[in-house]
Amino acid sequence: MRALVLDSFGGPDVLRIADVPVPAAGPGQVRVRVEAATVHPVDLATRAGALAGAGLMSGGGRTGLGWDAAGVVEETGSGVTHVRPGDRVIGMNDRLDVSLGTQAEHVVLDAHAVVPAPAGLAPAAAATLPLAGLTALQALDALALPGGETLLVTGAAGAVGGYAVQLAAARGLRVVATARAADEELVRELGAALFVPAGPDRLGTAVRALVPGGAAGALDAAVLGAAALDAVRTGGAFAALVAGGAPYPLRGIGVTPVWVRADRAGLARLAALAEEGTLTPRVADTLPLARAAEAHHRLSRGGLRGRLVLVP
């Protein structure tokens, strides 16, 4: 089978398609024939060597790419009962040191990271749910804000930020979204009640003009750090995506780093919300696996409203 791999770190030119054996599902595992796999910023960081440099992976030998996928179950190992061959599923790999990721024709995933795909959703759209959706979901769970409170979501037009806005609104939170001025209509359609355009002005001052005293919490999808923390009220809550680090917990604000993990119950919640239309996956473009380097170039330039998806 074909799989996207790295033999060394560097620019997009180090990506290559390798011909490797089809993996077998072991106990508690599921082999999926991949129909679509999403490209995320973490893939760019892996390829560039940033994660190995941070000590998050060994960086030795062949490295596979890709965290999430949509596809069809081909084989299940012993102990797997919630899916069976022929089922359409979504799944996620949350391990960094793997020789094969989801950006391949076939992938083996742990059973707790695989659930039935949302009915009626195309594979490319379904593939955008696991990593970005679980990141948003787990960050909101960590914040634990009660309904009626105000939440700041930075990067609200992005993949994680967009899901966060929709999930927060569904929980009854009043969302203050920050994104480019041109994205105001989009993030309001996603469920934001208030909007602050991203720019050179102090974010904390702008948010506090709308929410006296500051927001109860912040989900910092844009990794703004201290600038977003300044918009949170004293004693509030802050969810920091680990990739960008966490700000110092000034003014008694509880800062929680969030590193996404595979979670069957969470994936099932996301699939149900997407099926009922509460979550709206956004696909910027689909590209064949052989054009992965192009996808990396496009993602690194920024400005996408939706994810790039590779189709084996």
C-alpha positions as CSV (number, residue, x, y, z in Angstrom):
1,M,0.0,0.0,0.0
2,R,1.0,3.7,-0.3
3,A,1.7,5.8,2.7
4,L,3.0,9.3,3.3
5,V,6.2,9.2,5.4
6,L,9.3,11.1,6.5
7,D,12.8,9.8,6.6
8,S,14.2,13.1,7.8
9,F,12.9,16.5,8.9
10,G,12.8,19.6,6.8
11,G,10.6,21.4,4.3
12,P,7.6,19.9,2.3
13,D,10.1,18.4,-0.1
14,V,11.1,15.7,2.5
15,L,7.6,14.2,2.2
16,R,7.5,11.0,0.2
17,I,5.1,8.3,-0.7
18,A,6.4,4.9,0.4
19,D,5.2,1.4,-0.6
20,V,4.8,-0.5,2.6
21,P,3.0,-3.7,3.7
22,V,-0.7,-3.4,4.7
23,P,-0.8,-3.5,8.5
24,A,-2.8,-6.1,10.4
25,A,-5.1,-5.3,13.3
26,G,-4.0,-6.7,16.6
27,P,-6.1,-7.3,19.8
28,G,-8.2,-4.2,20.5
29,Q,-7.4,-2.6,17.2
30,V,-9.2,-1.8,13.9
31,R,-7.8,-1.7,10.4
32,V,-9.4,1.0,8.3
33,R,-9.3,1.5,4.6
34,V,-8.7,5.3,4.5
35,E,-11.0,7.4,2.3
36,A,-9.9,10.8,3.6
37,A,-7.3,12.1,6.0
38,T,-7.0,15.7,7.2
39,V,-3.8,17.8,7.2
40,H,-3.3,19.8,10.4
41,P,-0.7,22.2,11.7
42,V,0.7,19.4,13.8
43,D,1.6,17.6,10.6
44,L,3.7,20.6,9.6
45,A,5.3,20.7,13.0
46,T,6.1,17.0,12.8
47,R,7.6,17.3,9.3
48,A,9.7,20.3,10.3
49,G,11.2,18.5,13.3
50,A,9.6,20.9,15.8
51,L,8.0,18.1,17.9
52,A,11.2,16.0,17.9
53,G,13.1,19.1,18.9
54,A,10.7,19.6,21.8
55,G,11.3,16.0,23.0
56,L,7.7,14.9,22.1
57,M,9.0,12.2,19.7
58,S,12.2,10.4,19.1
59,G,12.7,11.3,15.5
60,G,14.4,8.1,14.7
61,G,13.6,6.0,11.6
62,R,10.6,6.3,9.4
63,T,7.8,8.5,10.6
64,G,4.2,8.4,9.5
65,L,1.9,11.5,9.1
66,G,-1.7,12.0,9.8
67,W,-3.8,12.1,13.0
68,D,-7.4,11.5,11.8
69,A,-9.3,9.8,9.0
70,A,-12.6,8.6,7.7
71,G,-12.9,5.3,6.0
72,V,-14.2,1.7,6.0
73,V,-13.4,-1.0,8.6
74,E,-11.5,-3.9,6.9
75,E,-10.5,-5.9,9.9
76,T,-11.0,-6.0,13.7
77,G,-8.8,-7.5,16.3
78,S,-10.1,-9.6,19.3
79,G,-12.2,-7.8,21.8
80,V,-13.6,-5.2,19.3
81,T,-17.4,-5.3,19.2
82,H,-18.7,-1.8,18.5
83,V,-17.6,-1.7,14.9
84,R,-17.3,-4.5,12.3
85,P,-15.9,-4.9,8.8
86,G,-17.8,-2.9,6.3
87,D,-18.8,-0.1,8.7
88,R,-18.0,3.5,7.8
89,V,-16.0,5.1,10.6
90,I,-14.0,8.1,11.8
91,G,-10.9,7.6,13.9
92,M,-7.9,9.2,15.3
93,N,-4.3,8.3,16.1
94,D,-2.9,10.3,19.0
95,R,0.6,8.7,19.1
96,L,3.5,10.7,17.7
97,D,6.1,8.0,17.4
98,V,4.5,5.8,14.7
99,S,5.9,4.6,11.4
100,L,2.5,4.9,9.7
101,G,-0.2,7.5,10.3
102,T,-3.6,8.1,8.8
103,Q,-2.3,9.7,5.6
104,A,-2.1,6.3,3.9
105,E,-4.3,3.8,2.1
106,H,-4.8,1.8,5.2
107,V,-4.2,2.5,8.9
108,V,-4.5,0.5,12.2
109,L,-6.1,2.4,15.1
110,D,-6.9,1.5,18.6
111,A,-10.5,0.6,19.0
112,H,-11.2,3.3,21.6
113,A,-10.3,5.8,18.9
114,V,-12.8,4.6,16.3
115,V,-16.5,5.2,16.1
116,P,-19.2,5.0,13.4
117,A,-19.1,7.9,11.0
118,P,-21.9,10.5,11.0
119,A,-24.7,9.4,8.6
120,G,-24.9,11.5,5.5
121,L,-21.5,13.2,5.8
122,A,-19.0,12.8,3.0
123,P,-15.7,11.2,4.0
124,A,-13.7,14.4,3.5
125,A,-16.0,16.3,5.8
126,A,-16.1,13.5,8.4
127,A,-12.3,13.3,8.5
128,T,-12.1,16.9,9.8
129,L,-14.0,16.0,13.0
130,P,-11.6,13.9,15.2
131,L,-8.6,16.0,15.9
132,A,-10.0,19.5,15.7
133,G,-13.3,18.5,17.2
134,L,-11.8,16.6,20.2
135,T,-9.4,19.5,20.8
136,A,-12.3,21.9,21.1
137,L,-14.5,19.5,23.1
138,Q,-11.7,18.6,25.6
139,A,-10.8,22.2,26.1
140,L,-14.4,23.1,26.9
141,D,-14.6,20.2,29.3
142,A,-11.4,21.5,31.0
143,L,-12.8,25.0,31.3
144,A,-16.1,23.6,32.8
145,L,-17.9,26.9,32.5
146,P,-21.6,26.8,33.4
147,G,-24.3,27.9,30.9
148,G,-24.8,31.6,30.7
149,E,-21.1,32.5,31.3
150,T,-19.1,34.3,28.7
151,L,-16.3,32.5,26.8
152,L,-13.6,34.1,24.6
153,V,-12.6,32.0,21.6
154,T,-9.6,33.2,19.7
155,G,-9.0,32.0,16.1
156,A,-12.7,31.5,15.9
157,A,-12.8,31.1,12.1
158,G,-10.2,28.3,12.2
159,A,-10.9,24.6,12.4
160,V,-10.5,24.2,16.2
161,G,-12.0,27.7,16.9
162,G,-15.0,27.1,14.7
163,Y,-15.9,23.9,16.4
164,A,-15.3,25.5,19.8
165,V,-17.8,28.3,19.0
166,Q,-20.4,25.8,17.9
167,L,-19.9,23.5,20.9
168,A,-19.8,26.4,23.4
169,A,-23.0,27.9,21.9
170,A,-24.7,24.5,22.2
171,R,-23.8,24.5,25.9
172,G,-25.5,27.8,26.5
173,L,-22.3,29.8,26.7
174,R,-22.2,33.4,25.4
175,V,-19.3,33.4,23.0
176,V,-17.0,36.4,22.3
177,A,-15.2,35.5,19.1
178,T,-12.0,37.0,17.7
179,A,-10.9,36.5,14.1
180,R,-10.2,38.6,11.1
181,A,-12.7,41.4,10.4
182,A,-13.7,39.6,7.2
183,D,-14.8,36.5,9.2
184,E,-17.3,38.2,11.4
185,E,-20.3,37.0,9.5
186,L,-18.9,33.4,9.5
187,V,-18.3,33.2,13.2
188,R,-21.6,34.8,14.1
189,E,-23.3,32.1,11.9
190,L,-21.4,29.6,13.9
191,G,-22.9,30.9,17.1
192,A,-20.8,33.8,18.4
193,A,-22.9,36.4,20.2
194,L,-20.1,39.1,20.3
195,F,-17.2,39.8,17.9
196,V,-13.8,41.4,18.3
197,P,-11.7,41.8,15.1
198,A,-8.2,40.6,15.4
199,G,-5.6,43.4,15.0
200,P,-3.0,45.5,16.7
201,D,-5.3,46.8,19.5
202,R,-5.1,45.2,22.9
203,L,-7.5,42.2,22.9
204,G,-8.1,42.5,26.7
205,T,-9.3,46.1,26.4
206,A,-11.6,45.3,23.5
207,V,-13.1,42.3,25.2
208,R,-13.6,44.2,28.4
209,A,-15.4,47.0,26.6
210,L,-18.0,44.3,25.6
211,V,-17.8,42.2,28.8
212,P,-17.2,44.4,31.9
213,G,-14.5,42.7,34.1
214,G,-13.5,40.3,31.4
215,A,-14.7,36.9,30.1
216,A,-15.2,34.0,32.5
217,G,-12.9,31.9,30.4
218,A,-10.9,31.7,27.2
219,L,-10.2,29.0,24.7
220,D,-7.1,30.1,22.9
221,A,-7.2,28.4,19.6
222,A,-5.0,31.1,18.0
223,V,-2.3,30.6,20.6
224,L,-2.2,34.3,21.6
225,G,-1.1,33.5,25.1
226,A,-0.8,36.6,27.4
227,A,-2.9,38.8,25.1
228,A,-5.9,36.4,25.4
229,L,-5.3,35.9,29.1
230,D,-5.6,39.6,29.7
231,A,-9.2,39.4,28.4
232,V,-10.2,36.9,31.2
233,R,-11.5,38.1,34.5
234,T,-9.6,37.6,37.8
235,G,-10.0,34.0,38.9
236,G,-11.3,32.9,35.5
237,A,-10.3,29.9,33.4
238,F,-8.0,29.6,30.4
239,A,-7.5,26.6,28.0
240,A,-4.1,26.7,26.3
241,L,-3.3,24.5,23.3
242,V,0.0,22.8,24.2
243,A,1.6,23.4,20.9
244,G,1.9,27.1,21.6
245,G,2.7,26.8,25.3
246,A,0.6,28.2,28.2
247,P,0.8,31.8,29.6
248,Y,1.7,32.4,33.3
249,P,-1.4,32.1,35.4
250,L,-1.7,35.8,36.4
251,R,-4.5,37.1,38.7
252,G,-5.4,33.6,39.9
253,I,-6.6,32.5,36.5
254,G,-6.6,28.7,36.1
255,V,-4.5,27.9,33.1
256,T,-5.0,24.4,31.7
257,P,-2.8,23.1,28.9
258,V,-4.8,20.9,26.5
259,W,-3.1,18.1,24.5
260,V,-5.8,16.3,22.5
261,R,-6.3,12.6,23.2
262,A,-8.3,9.9,21.5
263,D,-11.6,9.3,23.2
264,R,-14.3,7.0,22.0
265,A,-17.1,8.7,24.0
266,G,-16.0,12.2,22.8
267,L,-15.8,11.0,19.2
268,A,-19.3,9.6,19.4
269,R,-20.6,12.9,20.8
270,L,-19.0,14.8,17.9
271,A,-20.4,12.3,15.3
272,A,-23.9,12.7,16.8
273,L,-23.6,16.5,16.8
274,A,-22.4,16.5,13.2
275,E,-25.2,14.2,12.1
276,E,-27.9,16.5,13.6
277,G,-26.3,19.6,12.1
278,T,-25.0,21.2,15.3
279,L,-21.4,20.9,14.0
280,T,-20.6,21.9,10.5
281,P,-17.4,20.5,9.1
282,R,-15.6,22.8,6.6
283,V,-13.3,21.4,3.9
284,A,-11.1,24.0,2.1
285,D,-10.0,21.5,-0.6
286,T,-9.3,17.8,-1.3
287,L,-6.0,16.7,-2.8
288,P,-4.6,13.3,-3.7
289,L,-2.0,11.9,-1.4
290,A,0.8,12.5,-3.9
291,R,0.1,16.3,-3.6
292,A,0.8,16.4,0.2
293,A,3.6,18.8,-0.2
294,E,1.3,21.3,-1.9
295,A,-1.1,20.9,1.0
296,H,1.7,21.7,3.5
297,H,2.6,24.8,1.5
298,R,-1.0,26.0,1.4
299,L,-1.6,25.4,5.1
300,S,1.6,27.1,6.1
301,R,0.5,30.3,4.2
302,G,-2.6,30.5,6.3
303,G,-5.9,32.1,5.5
304,L,-7.8,28.8,4.9
305,R,-11.3,28.6,6.1
306,G,-11.7,24.8,6.4
307,R,-9.2,22.0,6.4
308,L,-7.2,20.5,3.5
309,V,-8.0,16.8,3.1
310,L,-5.9,14.1,1.4
311,V,-7.6,11.4,-0.5
312,P,-5.5,8.2,-1.0
